[in-house]
Amino acid sequence: MGYQQGLSGLAASSNDLDVIGNNIANANTVGFKQSAAQFADVYANTVATSVNTQIGLGAALSEVQQNFSQGTITTTGQALDVAINGNGFFQMSNNGTVTYSRNGVFQLDKNGYITDAAGNDLMGYAAGTSGVVNTAQTVPLQVPTTNIAPVATTSVTAQLNLNAQASTPTDTTFSATDSASYNYSTSITAYDSLGGKQQVNMYFVKGGTDASGNQLYTVYSGVSGGTTSQVGTMSFNSSGSLVSSTDTAGVATGTGQMTLQIGTAGGKLADGAASMAVTLDFKGTTQYGGTNGVNNLAQDGYASGTLSNFTVGSDGTITGNYSNGQTKTLGQVVLANFNNPNGLQNLGGNQFQETAASGVAQVSTPGSTNHGTLTGGAVESSNVDLTNQLVDLITAQRNYQANAQTIKTQQTVDQTLLQM
């Protein structure tokens, strides 16, 4: 019987060497998870054998168990490299056939879909044109290459300081081309509904007081190349604070607020663009001694923009960065977790398939429940420890040699019997 035990030991050691060799071969495979051969002893299945005198028939491979421990995360700087930190797998699709992977090296195909090296589509939640993510179902993720639409300016916010020691202009007839007719001016670029640029100019003329004795400033505004006209007044108290404002008809408005109408006359807007009513908000403006100046100046519109690059956040959100300085959510990567990852079927190519033994895929956003998080611009290295594998390789080699010695010893015994 020594041959049977020895042969089973050789087969087991050979399997062990195969598994270790596969681990070593994949030491540099992104997302690879090392395996370990597990063995079980073998006994004859007979009721006639006494329990106390059972002799084993050797060993057999019981399973190849995969170790799904975390691999080292290595930064690559590539936008579409994504590493999983913690539990979970990327959900992939090959023409509708769903697989799972830890390999986060992705690329864009000719249609803008995010794929792996084998052409499998990365799955996730799609985002609508407004950037709202739809979590109803997972779909192949696609990065849109179209321009982001422009947004017309509706508000200009300006916090200024108007010099309290300045004199009333000597030329009392306002003219945008005559700097002696106003105390201070500033401007900002605004955008119409088609993304056309409009330079909004604002002029401030000191003069007179209101009914409460507060210092009065008249405000004029218009776009470059167009007509500049009065849009309202502002009043400052003795502490230099803005306390009230009126429109062109002298009706009180929200403090510091007045409206600039930008029409199509004179071709100042892009062809086909809608006329604009822009709120000029000077709340926070002061009249202190010192130079005129701008403390804050902003507007809420922007021109159209092209996609410059994109990033993947820790929660899987794909954010596009556009040439006009805007950002937009393009989609969200999901992760799938399993009760028993060792129950997955290994398809090769860093791809796994769900089985009854693994349990149903639990798909959710990264960072939720027991799902890991993502690191963009990085990959998860293989979790193979080469030092340990080389030690295991020596052990497996010794085991193989020892089992071969068992056969050799049995052969010597048989030879002795034949020579009797």
C-alpha positions as CSV (number, residue, x, y, z in Angstrom):
1,M,0.0,0.0,0.0
2,G,3.0,2.3,0.3
3,Y,2.8,3.2,-3.4
4,Q,-0.7,4.6,-3.0
5,Q,0.2,6.9,-0.1
6,G,3.4,8.0,-1.8
7,L,1.7,8.7,-5.1
8,S,-1.1,10.7,-3.4
9,G,1.6,12.6,-1.5
10,L,3.4,13.4,-4.8
11,A,0.1,14.6,-6.4
12,A,-0.6,16.8,-3.4
13,S,2.9,18.2,-3.3
14,S,2.7,18.8,-7.1
15,N,-0.6,20.7,-6.6
16,D,1.0,22.7,-3.8
17,L,3.9,23.6,-6.1
18,D,1.4,24.6,-8.9
19,V,-0.4,26.9,-6.5
20,I,2.7,28.5,-5.2
21,G,4.1,28.9,-8.7
22,N,0.9,30.6,-9.8
23,N,1.2,33.0,-6.8
24,I,4.8,33.8,-7.7
25,A,3.9,34.3,-11.4
26,N,1.3,36.9,-10.4
27,A,3.3,38.8,-7.9
28,N,3.0,41.9,-10.1
29,T,-0.6,41.4,-11.3
30,V,-2.8,44.3,-10.3
31,G,-5.5,43.2,-7.9
32,F,-4.3,39.6,-7.8
33,K,-5.2,37.6,-4.6
34,Q,-2.8,34.8,-3.6
35,S,-4.1,31.3,-3.0
36,A,-3.1,28.4,-0.7
37,A,-3.7,24.7,-1.4
38,Q,-5.6,22.9,1.4
39,F,-5.4,19.1,1.8
40,A,-7.4,16.4,3.5
41,D,-6.4,12.9,4.5
42,V,-7.9,9.9,2.8
43,Y,-9.2,6.6,4.4
44,A,-10.8,3.5,3.0
45,N,-14.6,3.6,3.2
46,T,-15.4,0.3,4.6
47,V,-17.4,-0.8,7.7
48,A,-15.3,-3.9,8.1
49,T,-12.3,-2.0,9.1
50,S,-11.7,-1.5,12.8
51,V,-11.6,2.1,13.9
52,N,-8.4,1.4,15.9
53,T,-6.5,-0.2,13.0
54,Q,-7.4,2.2,10.1
55,I,-4.4,3.1,7.9
56,G,-4.8,6.1,5.8
57,L,-4.5,6.0,2.0
58,G,-2.7,9.3,1.7
59,A,-3.7,12.9,1.0
60,A,-6.0,14.7,-1.5
61,L,-6.4,18.3,-2.5
62,S,-9.6,19.5,-0.7
63,E,-9.6,23.1,-2.0
64,V,-7.6,26.0,-3.3
65,Q,-8.4,28.8,-0.9
66,Q,-7.9,32.4,-2.1
67,N,-6.7,35.0,0.3
68,F,-8.7,38.2,-0.3
69,S,-6.6,40.4,2.1
70,Q,-5.8,43.9,1.1
71,G,-3.0,44.6,-1.3
72,T,-0.7,47.6,-1.1
73,I,-2.2,50.7,-2.8
74,T,0.2,52.3,-5.2
75,T,-0.2,55.8,-6.7
76,T,0.0,56.0,-10.5
77,G,-1.4,59.4,-11.3
78,Q,-3.6,58.0,-14.0
79,A,-7.2,59.3,-13.7
80,L,-8.8,56.0,-14.6
81,D,-6.7,53.9,-12.3
82,V,-8.9,53.1,-9.2
83,A,-7.9,51.0,-6.2
84,I,-10.3,49.4,-3.7
85,N,-9.4,49.9,-0.1
86,G,-11.4,47.3,1.8
87,N,-14.1,44.9,0.8
88,G,-15.7,44.6,-2.5
89,F,-15.3,44.1,-6.2
90,F,-15.8,46.2,-9.3
91,Q,-18.9,45.1,-11.2
92,M,-18.1,44.5,-14.9
93,S,-20.2,43.7,-17.9
94,N,-19.3,41.8,-21.1
95,N,-22.3,42.2,-23.4
96,G,-24.6,41.7,-20.5
97,T,-22.6,39.0,-18.7
98,V,-21.7,40.3,-15.3
99,T,-18.4,39.5,-13.7
100,Y,-16.4,41.0,-10.8
101,S,-12.8,42.1,-10.4
102,R,-10.3,43.8,-8.1
103,N,-8.2,45.1,-11.0
104,G,-8.8,48.8,-11.2
105,V,-6.8,49.6,-14.4
106,F,-9.4,51.2,-16.7
107,Q,-9.5,53.2,-19.9
108,L,-11.9,54.9,-22.2
109,D,-13.0,53.2,-25.4
110,K,-13.9,55.1,-28.6
111,N,-17.4,55.7,-27.4
112,G,-16.4,57.1,-24.0
113,Y,-17.2,53.9,-22.0
114,I,-14.9,53.0,-19.1
115,T,-13.5,49.6,-19.8
116,D,-10.8,47.2,-18.6
117,A,-8.0,45.8,-20.8
118,A,-10.3,43.0,-22.0
119,G,-13.0,45.4,-23.1
120,N,-15.4,44.7,-20.2
121,D,-17.5,47.7,-19.2
122,L,-17.2,49.2,-15.7
123,M,-20.7,49.3,-14.1
124,G,-22.1,52.0,-11.8
125,Y,-24.9,54.6,-11.4
126,A,-25.4,57.0,-14.3
127,A,-25.8,60.8,-13.8
128,G,-28.3,62.9,-15.7
129,T,-27.6,66.1,-17.6
130,S,-28.0,68.0,-14.3
131,G,-25.4,65.8,-12.5
132,V,-28.0,63.9,-10.4
133,V,-27.0,60.3,-9.9
134,N,-29.7,57.6,-10.6
135,T,-29.3,54.8,-8.2
136,A,-32.2,52.7,-9.5
137,Q,-29.9,50.4,-11.5
138,T,-26.3,49.9,-12.5
139,V,-25.3,50.5,-16.1
140,P,-22.1,50.7,-18.1
141,L,-20.4,54.0,-17.1
142,Q,-19.8,56.5,-20.0
143,V,-17.9,59.7,-19.8
144,P,-19.7,62.3,-22.0
145,T,-17.5,64.3,-24.3
146,T,-20.0,67.0,-25.1
147,N,-19.5,70.6,-23.9
148,I,-21.1,71.6,-20.6
149,A,-23.9,74.1,-21.3
150,P,-23.5,77.8,-20.5
151,V,-25.4,79.5,-17.7
152,A,-26.5,83.1,-18.0
153,T,-25.5,85.5,-15.3
154,T,-28.4,86.5,-13.0
155,S,-26.5,88.1,-10.2
156,V,-23.3,90.2,-9.6
157,T,-22.1,90.5,-6.1
158,A,-19.7,93.3,-5.2
159,Q,-18.4,94.4,-1.8
160,L,-16.5,97.7,-2.3
161,N,-15.1,100.5,-0.2
162,L,-15.9,104.0,-1.5
163,N,-13.5,106.7,-0.2
164,A,-15.4,108.8,2.4
165,Q,-12.8,111.6,1.9
166,A,-13.4,111.9,-1.8
167,S,-14.9,115.1,-3.2
168,T,-18.0,115.3,-5.3
169,P,-17.1,115.1,-9.0
170,T,-16.5,118.5,-10.6
171,D,-18.3,117.6,-13.7
172,T,-21.8,117.0,-12.5
173,T,-23.1,115.5,-15.8
174,F,-22.2,111.8,-15.7
175,S,-20.4,110.2,-18.7
176,A,-18.8,106.8,-18.8
177,T,-16.0,108.2,-20.9
178,D,-15.3,111.1,-18.5
179,S,-13.5,109.9,-15.4
180,A,-14.0,113.4,-13.8
181,S,-17.8,112.7,-13.7
182,Y,-17.6,109.8,-11.2
183,N,-15.6,108.8,-8.2
184,Y,-15.0,105.2,-8.8
185,S,-15.7,102.4,-11.3
186,T,-15.2,98.7,-11.6
187,S,-16.2,95.9,-14.0
188,I,-16.7,92.2,-14.2
189,T,-17.3,89.7,-17.1
190,A,-20.8,88.3,-17.2
191,Y,-22.3,85.7,-19.6
192,D,-25.6,85.6,-21.6
193,S,-27.7,82.5,-22.2
194,L,-25.5,81.3,-25.0
195,G,-22.3,81.8,-23.1
196,G,-21.4,85.1,-24.8
197,K,-19.2,87.4,-22.7
198,Q,-20.6,90.7,-21.5
199,Q,-18.4,93.2,-19.6
200,V,-20.6,94.8,-17.0
201,N,-19.3,98.2,-15.9
202,M,-20.4,99.9,-12.7
203,Y,-19.8,103.6,-11.8
204,F,-20.3,105.4,-8.5
205,V,-21.0,109.1,-8.2
206,K,-20.8,110.8,-4.8
207,G,-23.2,113.7,-4.2
208,G,-25.8,115.0,-1.9
209,T,-27.7,113.4,1.0
210,D,-30.9,111.5,1.4
211,A,-33.9,112.5,3.6
212,S,-32.1,111.1,6.7
213,G,-28.9,113.1,6.1
214,N,-27.0,110.0,4.9
215,Q,-24.3,110.3,2.2
216,L,-25.8,109.5,-1.2
217,Y,-24.1,107.8,-4.1
218,T,-25.7,107.4,-7.5
219,V,-24.9,104.1,-9.3
220,Y,-24.7,103.8,-13.1
221,S,-24.2,100.6,-15.0
222,G,-24.1,99.1,-18.5
223,V,-22.1,96.8,-20.8
224,S,-19.1,97.8,-22.8
225,G,-20.1,99.1,-26.2
226,G,-23.7,99.6,-25.0
227,T,-25.6,102.3,-23.2
228,T,-24.7,103.1,-19.6
229,S,-27.6,104.5,-17.5
230,Q,-28.6,105.0,-13.8
231,V,-29.6,101.9,-12.0
232,G,-30.2,103.3,-8.5
233,T,-28.8,105.0,-5.4
234,M,-27.0,103.9,-2.2
235,S,-27.0,105.7,1.2
236,F,-24.3,105.4,3.9
237,N,-24.6,106.5,7.5
238,S,-22.0,108.3,9.6
239,S,-20.4,104.9,10.5
240,G,-19.7,104.2,6.8
241,S,-22.3,101.4,6.6
242,L,-24.7,100.9,3.7
243,V,-28.1,101.5,5.1
244,S,-30.5,101.8,2.2
245,S,-30.8,101.9,-1.6
246,T,-33.4,102.8,-4.2
247,D,-34.1,101.9,-7.9
248,T,-34.2,104.5,-10.7
249,A,-37.7,105.5,-9.7
250,G,-36.6,106.3,-6.2
251,V,-38.4,103.2,-4.7
252,A,-36.6,101.5,-1.9
253,T,-35.1,98.1,-2.7
254,G,-33.4,95.4,-0.7
255,T,-30.3,97.0,0.8
256,G,-27.7,97.4,-1.9
257,Q,-29.7,95.7,-4.6
258,M,-30.6,97.2,-8.0
259,T,-31.3,95.7,-11.5
260,L,-29.4,96.1,-14.7
261,Q,-31.3,95.3,-17.9
262,I,-29.2,94.0,-20.8
263,G,-31.1,93.8,-24.0
264,T,-30.4,92.7,-27.6
265,A,-30.2,96.3,-28.9
266,G,-26.9,97.1,-30.5
267,G,-25.9,93.4,-30.8
268,K,-24.4,93.3,-27.3
269,L,-25.7,89.7,-26.7
270,A,-24.8,86.6,-28.7
271,D,-27.1,86.1,-31.6
272,G,-30.2,84.4,-30.4
273,A,-29.4,85.0,-26.7
274,A,-32.2,86.0,-24.4
275,S,-32.2,89.5,-22.8
276,M,-30.9,89.6,-19.3
277,A,-32.0,91.1,-16.0
278,V,-29.0,91.1,-13.7
279,T,-29.3,91.8,-10.0
280,L,-26.4,94.1,-8.8
281,D,-25.9,93.3,-5.1
282,F,-23.7,95.8,-3.2
283,K,-24.6,94.6,0.3
284,G,-21.5,94.8,2.5
285,T,-20.1,97.9,0.6
286,T,-18.7,100.5,3.0
287,Q,-17.8,104.2,2.9
288,Y,-14.6,104.5,4.9
289,G,-11.7,106.9,4.7
290,G,-9.0,105.5,2.5
291,T,-8.7,104.4,-1.1
292,N,-11.5,103.1,-3.3
293,G,-11.3,99.4,-3.9
294,V,-12.9,96.0,-4.3
295,N,-13.1,93.5,-1.4
296,N,-15.1,90.9,-3.3
297,L,-16.5,90.7,-6.9
298,A,-18.3,87.7,-8.3
299,Q,-21.0,86.6,-10.7
300,D,-23.0,83.4,-11.0
301,G,-22.8,82.6,-14.8
302,Y,-20.3,80.9,-17.0
303,A,-19.5,80.1,-20.6
304,S,-19.7,76.6,-22.1
305,G,-16.7,74.4,-21.4
306,T,-15.0,71.3,-22.7
307,L,-14.1,68.4,-20.5
308,S,-10.5,68.8,-19.3
309,N,-10.1,65.8,-17.0
310,F,-12.0,63.9,-14.3
311,T,-11.4,62.3,-11.0
312,V,-12.9,59.4,-9.0
313,G,-13.7,60.2,-5.4
314,S,-13.5,57.8,-2.4
315,D,-17.3,57.2,-2.7
316,G,-17.0,56.4,-6.4
317,T,-18.3,59.7,-7.7
318,I,-16.8,60.6,-11.1
319,T,-16.4,64.3,-11.3
320,G,-15.6,66.1,-14.5
321,N,-13.5,69.2,-14.6
322,Y,-14.3,71.6,-17.4
323,S,-12.3,74.3,-19.2
324,N,-14.6,77.0,-17.8
325,G,-13.7,76.2,-14.2
326,Q,-16.9,74.3,-13.6
327,T,-17.3,70.7,-12.2
328,K,-20.1,68.2,-12.9
329,T,-20.9,64.7,-11.6
330,L,-20.7,62.3,-14.4
331,G,-21.6,59.0,-12.6
332,Q,-20.7,56.8,-9.7
333,V,-18.7,53.6,-9.5
334,V,-20.3,50.8,-7.4
335,L,-18.8,47.9,-5.5
336,A,-20.2,44.4,-5.0
337,N,-19.6,42.4,-1.9
338,F,-20.2,38.7,-1.2
339,N,-20.8,36.7,2.0
340,N,-18.3,34.1,0.8
341,P,-15.8,35.5,-1.6
342,N,-14.1,32.1,-1.7
343,G,-17.2,30.8,-3.3
344,L,-16.6,32.9,-6.4
345,Q,-15.6,31.1,-9.6
346,N,-12.2,32.3,-10.9
347,L,-12.5,33.0,-14.6
348,G,-8.9,34.1,-15.1
349,G,-8.0,37.6,-16.3
350,N,-8.7,38.9,-12.8
351,Q,-12.4,38.1,-13.3
352,F,-14.7,36.3,-11.0
353,Q,-18.3,35.0,-11.4
354,E,-21.0,34.7,-8.8
355,T,-22.0,31.2,-7.7
356,A,-24.5,29.7,-5.3
357,A,-21.6,29.2,-2.9
358,S,-20.5,32.9,-2.9
359,G,-24.0,34.2,-2.3
360,V,-25.8,37.0,-4.1
361,A,-23.8,40.2,-5.0
362,Q,-24.5,43.0,-2.5
363,V,-24.2,46.1,-4.7
364,S,-23.8,49.5,-3.1
365,T,-21.8,52.7,-3.2
366,P,-18.2,52.7,-1.9
367,G,-18.0,53.5,1.8
368,S,-21.5,52.3,2.6
369,T,-22.3,49.4,5.0
370,N,-19.4,46.9,4.7
371,H,-18.2,48.1,1.3
372,G,-14.7,49.5,1.0
373,T,-13.7,52.9,-0.4
374,L,-12.0,53.9,-3.6
375,T,-8.7,55.7,-4.2
376,G,-8.5,57.4,-7.6
377,G,-5.2,57.6,-9.5
378,A,-3.9,54.5,-7.8
379,V,-4.0,50.7,-8.1
380,E,-4.1,47.8,-5.6
381,S,-1.0,45.7,-6.0
382,S,-1.0,41.9,-5.8
383,N,-1.1,40.7,-2.2
384,V,1.5,38.0,-2.9
385,D,4.3,38.0,-0.3
386,L,7.3,36.8,-2.3
387,T,9.4,36.0,0.8
388,N,6.7,33.7,2.3
389,Q,6.1,32.1,-1.1
390,L,9.7,31.2,-1.6
391,V,9.8,29.6,1.8
392,D,6.6,27.7,1.0
393,L,8.2,26.7,-2.3
394,I,11.2,25.1,-0.4
395,T,8.8,23.3,2.0
396,A,6.7,22.0,-0.9
397,Q,9.8,20.8,-2.7
398,R,10.9,18.9,0.5
399,N,7.5,17.4,0.8
400,Y,7.7,16.2,-2.8
401,Q,11.1,14.7,-2.2
402,A,9.9,13.0,1.0
403,N,7.0,11.4,-0.8
404,A,9.2,10.2,-3.6
405,Q,11.4,8.6,-0.9
406,T,8.3,6.8,0.4
407,I,7.9,5.2,-3.0
408,K,11.6,4.4,-3.2
409,T,11.5,2.7,0.2
410,Q,8.4,0.6,-0.8
411,Q,10.3,-0.4,-3.9
412,T,13.3,-1.5,-1.8
413,V,10.9,-3.6,0.4
414,D,9.3,-5.2,-2.7
415,Q,12.8,-6.0,-4.1
416,T,13.8,-7.7,-0.8
417,L,10.7,-9.9,-1.0
418,L,11.4,-10.9,-4.5
419,Q,14.9,-11.9,-3.6
420,M,13.9,-14.3,-0.8
